[in-house]
Amino acid sequence: MKLTPYNINDIPGRKLAYRKTKNLEILEEFINSGVKCCEVENFTQASAAICCSTLKASAKRYGFNQITVTFRGERVFLILEDEK
């Protein structure tokens, strides 16, 4: 093994290793809408808890760290947090 100095600005960007999913489309639509909070309606998952879980995982996977996903009863909400 050998270490070679490298300019940090020359490191290539990450490639999207995942195909475009319905969750990604929902998250992008939410980010581009400009609203601070919205309810996810007509989700295809079996329950609100599963929908919330999959959206949280997708937000983390795709780097949408400013999005919080929560559910109350059978309702799922996306919340845009202020970036610090």
Order of alpha helices (4+ residues) and beta strands (2+ residues): alpha-beta-alpha-beta-beta
